């Protein structure tokens, strides 16, 4: 029998998943500026979670290259590359009309 993973809903989200989503959103929305240092204690306090969920979230964000860790220097939000932004804009131009059409069909 094959196990199919389902995404937890609402209150069922783990603390690490909630921390991941909140930090990711702050990075994507540039609330945490590119190149800015990441302070685990401040994040944990502002999110109302312990340091362990924040550390788990940061490991995942590092794997996704949204943050970078330098030995003996700390953890920082990844700098934004203008070439990457141009590529992202091109992809969004293609995907957004498809997403809108699909949302309209489902409504």
Jmol script that loads the backbone (N, CA, C; Angstrom):
load data "model"
ATOM      1  N   UNK A   1       0.842  -1.176   0.000  1.00  0.00           N
ATOM      2  CA  UNK A   1       0.000   0.000   0.000  1.00  0.00           C
ATOM      3  C   UNK A   1       0.884   1.235   0.000  1.00  0.00           C
ATOM      4  N   UNK A   2       0.567   2.167  -0.842  1.00  0.00           N
ATOM      5  CA  UNK A   2       1.365   3.385  -0.973  1.00  0.00           C
ATOM      6  C   UNK A   2       0.788   4.465  -0.060  1.00  0.00           C
ATOM      7  N   UNK A   3       1.674   5.116   0.693  1.00  0.00           N
ATOM      8  CA  UNK A   3       1.248   6.185   1.600  1.00  0.00           C
ATOM      9  C   UNK A   3       1.256   7.506   0.843  1.00  0.00           C
ATOM     10  N   UNK A   4       0.146   8.208   0.919  1.00  0.00           N
ATOM     11  CA  UNK A   4       0.043   9.509   0.272  1.00  0.00           C
ATOM     12  C   UNK A   4       0.094  10.575   1.360  1.00  0.00           C
ATOM     13  N   UNK A   5       1.071  11.462   1.260  1.00  0.00           N
ATOM     14  CA  UNK A   5       1.205  12.527   2.250  1.00  0.00           C
ATOM     15  C   UNK A   5       0.154  13.596   1.992  1.00  0.00           C
ATOM     16  N   UNK A   6      -0.488  14.023   3.057  1.00  0.00           N
ATOM     17  CA  UNK A   6      -1.447  15.111   2.933  1.00  0.00           C
ATOM     18  C   UNK A   6      -0.931  16.300   3.730  1.00  0.00           C
ATOM     19  N   UNK A   7      -1.261  17.475   3.277  1.00  0.00           N
ATOM     20  CA  UNK A   7      -0.815  18.688   3.964  1.00  0.00           C
ATOM     21  C   UNK A   7      -1.729  18.953   5.148  1.00  0.00           C
ATOM     22  N   UNK A   8      -1.146  19.147   6.342  1.00  0.00           N
ATOM     23  CA  UNK A   8      -1.983  19.439   7.495  1.00  0.00           C
ATOM     24  C   UNK A   8      -2.700  20.780   7.333  1.00  0.00           C
ATOM     25  N   UNK A   9      -3.831  20.908   7.975  1.00  0.00           N
ATOM     26  CA  UNK A   9      -4.642  22.116   7.870  1.00  0.00           C
ATOM     27  C   UNK A   9      -4.696  22.843   9.213  1.00  0.00           C
ATOM     28  N   UNK A  10      -4.786  24.159   9.156  1.00  0.00           N
ATOM     29  CA  UNK A  10      -5.052  24.991  10.316  1.00  0.00           C
ATOM     30  C   UNK A  10      -4.201  24.709  11.534  1.00  0.00           C
ATOM     31  N   UNK A  11      -4.864  24.323  12.613  1.00  0.00           N
ATOM     32  CA  UNK A  11      -4.200  24.133  13.899  1.00  0.00           C
ATOM     33  C   UNK A  11      -3.254  22.945  13.892  1.00  0.00           C
ATOM     34  N   UNK A  12      -3.400  22.053  12.926  1.00  0.00           N
ATOM     35  CA  UNK A  12      -2.586  20.853  12.888  1.00  0.00           C
ATOM     36  C   UNK A  12      -1.149  21.120  12.435  1.00  0.00           C
ATOM     37  N   UNK A  13      -0.870  22.312  11.916  1.00  0.00           N
ATOM     38  CA  UNK A  13       0.479  22.622  11.462  1.00  0.00           C
ATOM     39  C   UNK A  13       1.446  22.566  12.642  1.00  0.00           C
ATOM     40  N   UNK A  14       2.595  21.950  12.420  1.00  0.00           N
ATOM     41  CA  UNK A  14       3.599  21.900  13.477  1.00  0.00           C
ATOM     42  C   UNK A  14       4.162  23.297  13.714  1.00  0.00           C
ATOM     43  N   UNK A  15       4.777  23.470  14.879  1.00  0.00           N
ATOM     44  CA  UNK A  15       5.397  24.756  15.184  1.00  0.00           C
ATOM     45  C   UNK A  15       6.484  25.073  14.169  1.00  0.00           C
ATOM     46  N   UNK A  16       7.254  24.051  13.752  1.00  0.00           N
ATOM     47  CA  UNK A  16       8.317  24.262  12.770  1.00  0.00           C
ATOM     48  C   UNK A  16       7.732  24.691  11.432  1.00  0.00           C
ATOM     49  N   UNK A  17       6.622  24.101  11.024  1.00  0.00           N
ATOM     50  CA  UNK A  17       5.979  24.470   9.761  1.00  0.00           C
ATOM     51  C   UNK A  17       5.425  25.889   9.842  1.00  0.00           C
ATOM     52  N   UNK A  18       4.806  26.239  10.961  1.00  0.00           N
ATOM     53  CA  UNK A  18       4.298  27.606  11.131  1.00  0.00           C
ATOM     54  C   UNK A  18       5.445  28.614  11.097  1.00  0.00           C
ATOM     55  N   UNK A  19       6.554  28.276  11.774  1.00  0.00           N
ATOM     56  CA  UNK A  19       7.717  29.169  11.789  1.00  0.00           C
ATOM     57  C   UNK A  19       8.281  29.302  10.375  1.00  0.00           C
ATOM     58  N   UNK A  20       8.386  28.173   9.665  1.00  0.00           N
ATOM     59  CA  UNK A  20       8.903  28.178   8.296  1.00  0.00           C
ATOM     60  C   UNK A  20       8.075  29.114   7.407  1.00  0.00           C
ATOM     61  N   UNK A  21       6.769  28.950   7.451  1.00  0.00           N
ATOM     62  CA  UNK A  21       5.891  29.761   6.592  1.00  0.00           C
ATOM     63  C   UNK A  21       5.984  31.242   6.941  1.00  0.00           C
ATOM     64  N   UNK A  22       6.025  31.549   8.235  1.00  0.00           N
ATOM     65  CA  UNK A  22       6.085  32.952   8.657  1.00  0.00           C
ATOM     66  C   UNK A  22       7.411  33.588   8.242  1.00  0.00           C
ATOM     67  N   UNK A  23       8.519  32.884   8.453  1.00  0.00           N
ATOM     68  CA  UNK A  23       9.831  33.435   8.093  1.00  0.00           C
ATOM     69  C   UNK A  23       9.963  33.543   6.584  1.00  0.00           C
ATOM     70  N   UNK A  24       9.500  32.521   5.878  1.00  0.00           N
ATOM     71  CA  UNK A  24       9.535  32.550   4.412  1.00  0.00           C
ATOM     72  C   UNK A  24       8.758  33.748   3.885  1.00  0.00           C
ATOM     73  N   UNK A  25       7.578  33.987   4.449  1.00  0.00           N
ATOM     74  CA  UNK A  25       6.770  35.128   4.011  1.00  0.00           C
ATOM     75  C   UNK A  25       7.499  36.442   4.275  1.00  0.00           C
ATOM     76  N   UNK A  26       8.153  36.546   5.416  1.00  0.00           N
ATOM     77  CA  UNK A  26       8.899  37.773   5.731  1.00  0.00           C
ATOM     78  C   UNK A  26      10.051  37.979   4.749  1.00  0.00           C
ATOM     79  N   UNK A  27      10.683  36.888   4.353  1.00  0.00           N
ATOM     80  CA  UNK A  27      11.787  36.980   3.386  1.00  0.00           C
ATOM     81  C   UNK A  27      11.262  37.365   2.001  1.00  0.00           C
ATOM     82  N   UNK A  28      10.196  36.713   1.575  1.00  0.00           N
ATOM     83  CA  UNK A  28       9.645  36.942   0.241  1.00  0.00           C
ATOM     84  C   UNK A  28       9.060  38.351   0.120  1.00  0.00           C
ATOM     85  N   UNK A  29       8.432  38.823   1.185  1.00  0.00           N
ATOM     86  CA  UNK A  29       7.818  40.147   1.164  1.00  0.00           C
ATOM     87  C   UNK A  29       8.829  41.246   1.522  1.00  0.00           C
ATOM     88  N   UNK A  30      10.096  40.847   1.684  1.00  0.00           N
ATOM     89  CA  UNK A  30      11.205  41.754   1.980  1.00  0.00           C
ATOM     90  C   UNK A  30      11.059  42.476   3.319  1.00  0.00           C
ATOM     91  N   UNK A  31      10.256  41.882   4.237  1.00  0.00           N
ATOM     92  CA  UNK A  31      10.218  42.410   5.596  1.00  0.00           C
ATOM     93  C   UNK A  31      11.574  42.155   6.266  1.00  0.00           C
ATOM     94  N   UNK A  32      12.193  41.046   5.878  1.00  0.00           N
ATOM     95  CA  UNK A  32      13.589  40.797   6.238  1.00  0.00           C
ATOM     96  C   UNK A  32      14.371  41.132   4.972  1.00  0.00           C
ATOM     97  N   UNK A  33      15.146  42.192   5.030  1.00  0.00           N
ATOM     98  CA  UNK A  33      15.841  42.709   3.843  1.00  0.00           C
ATOM     99  C   UNK A  33      16.908  41.732   3.345  1.00  0.00           C
ATOM    100  N   UNK A  34      17.132  41.676   2.023  1.00  0.00           N
ATOM    101  CA  UNK A  34      18.226  40.861   1.483  1.00  0.00           C
ATOM    102  C   UNK A  34      19.549  41.274   2.124  1.00  0.00           C
ATOM    103  N   UNK A  35      20.299  40.293   2.582  1.00  0.00           N
ATOM    104  CA  UNK A  35      21.582  40.550   3.217  1.00  0.00           C
ATOM    105  C   UNK A  35      21.491  40.843   4.702  1.00  0.00           C
ATOM    106  N   UNK A  36      20.268  40.987   5.238  1.00  0.00           N
ATOM    107  CA  UNK A  36      20.097  41.294   6.660  1.00  0.00           C
ATOM    108  C   UNK A  36      20.423  40.071   7.511  1.00  0.00           C
ATOM    109  N   UNK A  37      20.996  40.287   8.700  1.00  0.00           N
ATOM    110  CA  UNK A  37      21.271  39.162   9.599  1.00  0.00           C
ATOM    111  C   UNK A  37      19.971  38.568  10.143  1.00  0.00           C
ATOM    112  N   UNK A  38      19.999  37.266  10.384  1.00  0.00           N
ATOM    113  CA  UNK A  38      18.850  36.552  10.936  1.00  0.00           C
ATOM    114  C   UNK A  38      19.169  36.243  12.393  1.00  0.00           C
ATOM    115  N   UNK A  39      18.328  36.706  13.307  1.00  0.00           N
ATOM    116  CA  UNK A  39      18.536  36.467  14.725  1.00  0.00           C
ATOM    117  C   UNK A  39      17.494  35.457  15.211  1.00  0.00           C
ATOM    118  N   UNK A  40      17.958  34.251  15.578  1.00  0.00           N
ATOM    119  CA  UNK A  40      17.044  33.178  15.993  1.00  0.00           C
ATOM    120  C   UNK A  40      16.193  33.579  17.186  1.00  0.00           C
ATOM    121  N   UNK A  41      16.818  34.207  18.179  1.00  0.00           N
ATOM    122  CA  UNK A  41      16.085  34.582  19.390  1.00  0.00           C
ATOM    123  C   UNK A  41      14.975  35.585  19.088  1.00  0.00           C
ATOM    124  N   UNK A  42      15.285  36.597  18.276  1.00  0.00           N
ATOM    125  CA  UNK A  42      14.273  37.598  17.931  1.00  0.00           C
ATOM    126  C   UNK A  42      13.128  36.978  17.141  1.00  0.00           C
ATOM    127  N   UNK A  43      13.477  36.077  16.191  1.00  0.00           N
ATOM    128  CA  UNK A  43      12.428  35.410  15.409  1.00  0.00           C
ATOM    129  C   UNK A  43      11.541  34.563  16.304  1.00  0.00           C
ATOM    130  N   UNK A  44      12.154  33.783  17.183  1.00  0.00           N
ATOM    131  CA  UNK A  44      11.392  32.919  18.082  1.00  0.00           C
ATOM    132  C   UNK A  44      10.433  33.756  18.930  1.00  0.00           C
ATOM    133  N   UNK A  45      10.928  34.861  19.451  1.00  0.00           N
ATOM    134  CA  UNK A  45      10.104  35.728  20.292  1.00  0.00           C
ATOM    135  C   UNK A  45       8.965  36.354  19.485  1.00  0.00           C
ATOM    136  N   UNK A  46       9.282  36.865  18.296  1.00  0.00           N
ATOM    137  CA  UNK A  46       8.246  37.535  17.496  1.00  0.00           C
ATOM    138  C   UNK A  46       7.194  36.550  16.978  1.00  0.00           C
ATOM    139  N   UNK A  47       7.584  35.288  16.801  1.00  0.00           N
ATOM    140  CA  UNK A  47       6.642  34.273  16.310  1.00  0.00           C
ATOM    141  C   UNK A  47       5.926  33.552  17.447  1.00  0.00           C
ATOM    142  N   UNK A  48       6.401  33.740  18.676  1.00  0.00           N
ATOM    143  CA  UNK A  48       5.785  33.070  19.814  1.00  0.00           C
ATOM    144  C   UNK A  48       6.062  31.584  19.863  1.00  0.00           C
ATOM    145  N   UNK A  49       7.242  31.188  19.371  1.00  0.00           N
ATOM    146  CA  UNK A  49       7.643  29.780  19.411  1.00  0.00           C
ATOM    147  C   UNK A  49       9.042  29.689  20.017  1.00  0.00           C
ATOM    148  N   UNK A  50       9.480  28.473  20.297  1.00  0.00           N
ATOM    149  CA  UNK A  50      10.820  28.275  20.831  1.00  0.00           C
ATOM    150  C   UNK A  50      11.876  28.315  19.739  1.00  0.00           C
ATOM    151  N   UNK A  51      13.131  28.187  20.170  1.00  0.00           N
ATOM    152  CA  UNK A  51      14.232  28.241  19.204  1.00  0.00           C
ATOM    153  C   UNK A  51      14.301  26.999  18.327  1.00  0.00           C
ATOM    154  N   UNK A  52      13.861  25.853  18.838  1.00  0.00           N
ATOM    155  CA  UNK A  52      13.949  24.616  18.053  1.00  0.00           C
ATOM    156  C   UNK A  52      13.114  24.690  16.772  1.00  0.00           C
ATOM    157  N   UNK A  53      11.838  25.093  16.828  1.00  0.00           N
ATOM    158  CA  UNK A  53      11.083  25.219  15.570  1.00  0.00           C
ATOM    159  C   UNK A  53      11.709  26.240  14.620  1.00  0.00           C
ATOM    160  N   UNK A  54      12.277  27.327  15.171  1.00  0.00           N
ATOM    161  CA  UNK A  54      12.920  28.332  14.332  1.00  0.00           C
ATOM    162  C   UNK A  54      14.142  27.733  13.656  1.00  0.00           C
ATOM    163  N   UNK A  55      14.930  26.969  14.393  1.00  0.00           N
ATOM    164  CA  UNK A  55      16.119  26.329  13.799  1.00  0.00           C
ATOM    165  C   UNK A  55      15.728  25.361  12.690  1.00  0.00           C
ATOM    166  N   UNK A  56      14.667  24.579  12.915  1.00  0.00           N
ATOM    167  CA  UNK A  56      14.197  23.653  11.878  1.00  0.00           C
ATOM    168  C   UNK A  56      13.753  24.432  10.641  1.00  0.00           C
ATOM    169  N   UNK A  57      13.044  25.527  10.858  1.00  0.00           N
ATOM    170  CA  UNK A  57      12.585  26.356   9.741  1.00  0.00           C
ATOM    171  C   UNK A  57      13.773  26.942   8.988  1.00  0.00           C
ATOM    172  N   UNK A  58      14.785  27.410   9.733  1.00  0.00           N
ATOM    173  CA  UNK A  58      15.951  28.012   9.090  1.00  0.00           C
ATOM    174  C   UNK A  58      16.735  26.987   8.279  1.00  0.00           C
ATOM    175  N   UNK A  59      16.807  25.742   8.756  1.00  0.00           N
ATOM    176  CA  UNK A  59      17.484  24.692   7.971  1.00  0.00           C
ATOM    177  C   UNK A  59      16.785  24.501   6.631  1.00  0.00           C
ATOM    178  N   UNK A  60      15.468  24.485   6.673  1.00  0.00           N
ATOM    179  CA  UNK A  60      14.693  24.315   5.437  1.00  0.00           C
ATOM    180  C   UNK A  60      14.871  25.507   4.508  1.00  0.00           C
ATOM    181  N   UNK A  61      14.875  26.711   5.072  1.00  0.00           N
ATOM    182  CA  UNK A  61      15.061  27.921   4.267  1.00  0.00           C
ATOM    183  C   UNK A  61      16.470  27.981   3.684  1.00  0.00           C
ATOM    184  N   UNK A  62      17.444  27.451   4.416  1.00  0.00           N
ATOM    185  CA  UNK A  62      18.812  27.407   3.896  1.00  0.00           C
ATOM    186  C   UNK A  62      18.877  26.436   2.715  1.00  0.00           C
ATOM    187  N   UNK A  63      18.206  25.292   2.839  1.00  0.00           N
ATOM    188  CA  UNK A  63      18.157  24.328   1.747  1.00  0.00           C
ATOM    189  C   UNK A  63      17.506  24.953   0.517  1.00  0.00           C
ATOM    190  N   UNK A  64      16.511  25.809   0.729  1.00  0.00           N
ATOM    191  CA  UNK A  64      15.815  26.478  -0.379  1.00  0.00           C
ATOM    192  C   UNK A  64      16.547  27.736  -0.841  1.00  0.00           C
ATOM    193  N   UNK A  65      17.680  28.009  -0.240  1.00  0.00           N
ATOM    194  CA  UNK A  65      18.554  29.135  -0.590  1.00  0.00           C
ATOM    195  C   UNK A  65      17.930  30.506  -0.367  1.00  0.00           C
ATOM    196  N   UNK A  66      17.012  30.578   0.598  1.00  0.00           N
ATOM    197  CA  UNK A  66      16.443  31.872   0.957  1.00  0.00           C
ATOM    198  C   UNK A  66      17.269  32.548   2.046  1.00  0.00           C
ATOM    199  N   UNK A  67      18.069  31.740   2.742  1.00  0.00           N
ATOM    200  CA  UNK A  67      19.018  32.274   3.717  1.00  0.00           C
ATOM    201  C   UNK A  67      20.358  31.585   3.504  1.00  0.00           C
ATOM    202  N   UNK A  68      21.416  32.210   4.003  1.00  0.00           N
ATOM    203  CA  UNK A  68      22.771  31.664   3.886  1.00  0.00           C
ATOM    204  C   UNK A  68      23.429  31.727   5.252  1.00  0.00           C
ATOM    205  N   UNK A  69      24.117  30.651   5.624  1.00  0.00           N
ATOM    206  CA  UNK A  69      24.829  30.615   6.893  1.00  0.00           C
ATOM    207  C   UNK A  69      26.321  30.588   6.614  1.00  0.00           C
ATOM    208  N   UNK A  70      27.036  31.490   7.286  1.00  0.00           N
ATOM    209  CA  UNK A  70      28.487  31.550   7.171  1.00  0.00           C
ATOM    210  C   UNK A  70      29.091  31.159   8.520  1.00  0.00           C
ATOM    211  N   UNK A  71      30.015  30.192   8.519  1.00  0.00           N
ATOM    212  CA  UNK A  71      30.645  29.798   9.784  1.00  0.00           C
ATOM    213  C   UNK A  71      31.278  31.005  10.483  1.00  0.00           C
ATOM    214  N   UNK A  72      31.054  31.106  11.778  1.00  0.00           N
ATOM    215  CA  UNK A  72      31.605  32.151  12.657  1.00  0.00           C
ATOM    216  C   UNK A  72      31.130  33.563  12.309  1.00  0.00           C
ATOM    217  N   UNK A  73      30.206  33.705  11.358  1.00  0.00           N
ATOM    218  CA  UNK A  73      29.665  35.033  11.016  1.00  0.00           C
ATOM    219  C   UNK A  73      28.176  35.125  11.297  1.00  0.00           C
ATOM    220  N   UNK A  74      27.451  34.045  11.036  1.00  0.00           N
ATOM    221  CA  UNK A  74      26.020  34.045  11.299  1.00  0.00           C
ATOM    222  C   UNK A  74      25.185  33.686  10.084  1.00  0.00           C
ATOM    223  N   UNK A  75      23.903  33.920  10.225  1.00  0.00           N
ATOM    224  CA  UNK A  75      22.933  33.586   9.190  1.00  0.00           C
ATOM    225  C   UNK A  75      22.346  34.881   8.631  1.00  0.00           C
ATOM    226  N   UNK A  76      22.190  34.921   7.304  1.00  0.00           N
ATOM    227  CA  UNK A  76      21.737  36.134   6.633  1.00  0.00           C
ATOM    228  C   UNK A  76      20.704  35.800   5.565  1.00  0.00           C
ATOM    229  N   UNK A  77      19.798  36.752   5.328  1.00  0.00           N
ATOM    230  CA  UNK A  77      18.864  36.623   4.203  1.00  0.00           C
ATOM    231  C   UNK A  77      19.689  36.669   2.922  1.00  0.00           C
ATOM    232  N   UNK A  78      19.359  35.825   1.976  1.00  0.00           N
ATOM    233  CA  UNK A  78      20.092  35.760   0.718  1.00  0.00           C
ATOM    234  C   UNK A  78      19.900  37.056  -0.066  1.00  0.00           C
ATOM    235  N   UNK A  79      20.982  37.541  -0.668  1.00  0.00           N
ATOM    236  CA  UNK A  79      20.897  38.730  -1.515  1.00  0.00           C
ATOM    237  C   UNK A  79      20.067  38.416  -2.749  1.00  0.00           C
ATOM    238  N   UNK A  80      19.351  39.408  -3.215  1.00  0.00           N
ATOM    239  CA  UNK A  80      18.524  39.256  -4.410  1.00  0.00           C
ATOM    240  C   UNK A  80      19.378  39.562  -5.633  1.00  0.00           C
ATOM    241  N   UNK A  81      19.331  38.662  -6.594  1.00  0.00           N
ATOM    242  CA  UNK A  81      20.081  38.818  -7.833  1.00  0.00           C
ATOM    243  C   UNK A  81      19.126  39.365  -8.896  1.00  0.00           C
ATOM    244  N   UNK A  82      19.479  40.449  -9.534  1.00  0.00           N
ATOM    245  CA  UNK A  82      18.593  41.092 -10.503  1.00  0.00           C
ATOM    246  C   UNK A  82      18.266  40.165 -11.677  1.00  0.00           C
ATOM    247  N   UNK A  83      19.194  39.289 -12.054  1.00  0.00           N
ATOM    248  CA  UNK A  83      18.932  38.320 -13.120  1.00  0.00           C
ATOM    249  C   UNK A  83      17.862  37.333 -12.687  1.00  0.00           C
ATOM    250  N   UNK A  84      17.936  36.888 -11.413  1.00  0.00           N
ATOM    251  CA  UNK A  84      16.911  35.983 -10.886  1.00  0.00           C
ATOM    252  C   UNK A  84      15.549  36.661 -10.895  1.00  0.00           C
ATOM    253  N   UNK A  85      15.512  37.934 -10.512  1.00  0.00           N
ATOM    254  CA  UNK A  85      14.239  38.654 -10.494  1.00  0.00           C
ATOM    255  C   UNK A  85      13.633  38.743 -11.889  1.00  0.00           C
ATOM    256  N   UNK A  86      14.461  38.978 -12.892  1.00  0.00           N
ATOM    257  CA  UNK A  86      13.968  39.054 -14.267  1.00  0.00           C
ATOM    258  C   UNK A  86      13.389  37.703 -14.692  1.00  0.00           C
ATOM    259  N   UNK A  87      14.080  36.622 -14.346  1.00  0.00           N
ATOM    260  CA  UNK A  87      13.605  35.279 -14.690  1.00  0.00           C
ATOM    261  C   UNK A  87      12.284  34.986 -13.979  1.00  0.00           C
ATOM    262  N   UNK A  88      12.200  35.350 -12.694  1.00  0.00           N
ATOM    263  CA  UNK A  88      10.974  35.131 -11.927  1.00  0.00           C
ATOM    264  C   UNK A  88       9.817  35.894 -12.559  1.00  0.00           C
ATOM    265  N   UNK A  89      10.064  37.110 -12.995  1.00  0.00           N
ATOM    266  CA  UNK A  89       9.010  37.903 -13.630  1.00  0.00           C
ATOM    267  C   UNK A  89       8.522  37.243 -14.910  1.00  0.00           C
ATOM    268  N   UNK A  90       9.436  36.695 -15.698  1.00  0.00           N
ATOM    269  CA  UNK A  90       9.059  35.998 -16.935  1.00  0.00           C
ATOM    270  C   UNK A  90       8.185  34.795 -16.629  1.00  0.00           C
ATOM    271  N   UNK A  91       8.557  34.024 -15.615  1.00  0.00           N
ATOM    272  CA  UNK A  91       7.793  32.835 -15.247  1.00  0.00           C
ATOM    273  C   UNK A  91       6.411  33.238 -14.740  1.00  0.00           C
ATOM    274  N   UNK A  92       6.349  34.284 -13.912  1.00  0.00           N
ATOM    275  CA  UNK A  92       5.063  34.739 -13.386  1.00  0.00           C
ATOM    276  C   UNK A  92       4.136  35.191 -14.512  1.00  0.00           C
ATOM    277  N   UNK A  93       4.683  35.839 -15.544  1.00  0.00           N
ATOM    278  CA  UNK A  93       3.845  36.279 -16.662  1.00  0.00           C
ATOM    279  C   UNK A  93       3.180  35.093 -17.338  1.00  0.00           C
ATOM    280  N   UNK A  94       3.862  33.959 -17.357  1.00  0.00           N
ATOM    281  CA  UNK A  94       3.297  32.762 -17.975  1.00  0.00           C
ATOM    282  C   UNK A  94       2.308  32.058 -17.047  1.00  0.00           C
ATOM    283  N   UNK A  95       2.616  32.002 -15.752  1.00  0.00           N
ATOM    284  CA  UNK A  95       1.823  31.217 -14.818  1.00  0.00           C
ATOM    285  C   UNK A  95       0.569  31.915 -14.307  1.00  0.00           C
ATOM    286  N   UNK A  96       0.629  33.217 -14.094  1.00  0.00           N
ATOM    287  CA  UNK A  96      -0.501  33.906 -13.482  1.00  0.00           C
ATOM    288  C   UNK A  96      -1.793  33.814 -14.297  1.00  0.00           C
ATOM    289  N   UNK A  97      -1.757  33.958 -15.638  1.00  0.00           N
ATOM    290  CA  UNK A  97      -3.015  33.792 -16.384  1.00  0.00           C
ATOM    291  C   UNK A  97      -3.578  32.370 -16.253  1.00  0.00           C
ATOM    292  N   UNK A  98      -2.702  31.377 -16.224  1.00  0.00           N
ATOM    293  CA  UNK A  98      -3.163  29.996 -16.057  1.00  0.00           C
ATOM    294  C   UNK A  98      -3.795  29.799 -14.689  1.00  0.00           C
ATOM    295  N   UNK A  99      -3.161  30.355 -13.653  1.00  0.00           N
ATOM    296  CA  UNK A  99      -3.700  30.232 -12.297  1.00  0.00           C
ATOM    297  C   UNK A  99      -5.044  30.941 -12.181  1.00  0.00           C
ATOM    298  N   UNK A 100      -5.172  32.105 -12.782  1.00  0.00           N
ATOM    299  CA  UNK A 100      -6.428  32.853 -12.742  1.00  0.00           C
ATOM    300  C   UNK A 100      -7.539  32.083 -13.458  1.00  0.00           C
ATOM    301  N   UNK A 101      -7.218  31.507 -14.600  1.00  0.00           N
ATOM    302  CA  UNK A 101      -8.214  30.746 -15.352  1.00  0.00           C
ATOM    303  C   UNK A 101      -8.664  29.523 -14.556  1.00  0.00           C
ATOM    304  N   UNK A 102      -7.724  28.844 -13.936  1.00  0.00           N
ATOM    305  CA  UNK A 102      -8.063  27.673 -13.133  1.00  0.00           C
ATOM    306  C   UNK A 102      -8.932  28.064 -11.931  1.00  0.00           C
ATOM    307  N   UNK A 103      -8.585  29.178 -11.284  1.00  0.00           N
ATOM    308  CA  UNK A 103      -9.381  29.655 -10.133  1.00  0.00           C
ATOM    309  C   UNK A 103     -10.804  29.997 -10.589  1.00  0.00           C
ATOM    310  N   UNK A 104     -10.933  30.612 -11.765  1.00  0.00           N
ATOM    311  CA  UNK A 104     -12.248  30.964 -12.289  1.00  0.00           C
ATOM    312  C   UNK A 104     -13.091  29.709 -12.572  1.00  0.00           C
ATOM    313  N   UNK A 105     -12.444  28.683 -13.107  1.00  0.00           N
ATOM    314  CA  UNK A 105     -13.158  27.423 -13.384  1.00  0.00           C
ATOM    315  C   UNK A 105     -13.645  26.778 -12.104  1.00  0.00           C
ATOM    316  N   UNK A 106     -12.834  26.847 -11.057  1.00  0.00           N
ATOM    317  CA  UNK A 106     -13.211  26.221  -9.790  1.00  0.00           C
ATOM    318  C   UNK A 106     -14.281  26.995  -9.033  1.00  0.00           C
ATOM    319  N   UNK A 107     -14.387  28.284  -9.309  1.00  0.00           N
ATOM    320  CA  UNK A 107     -15.337  29.133  -8.546  1.00  0.00           C
ATOM    321  C   UNK A 107     -16.782  28.831  -8.872  1.00  0.00           C
TER     322      UNK A 107
END
end "model"
wireframe off; spacefill off
backbone 0.3
color backbone group
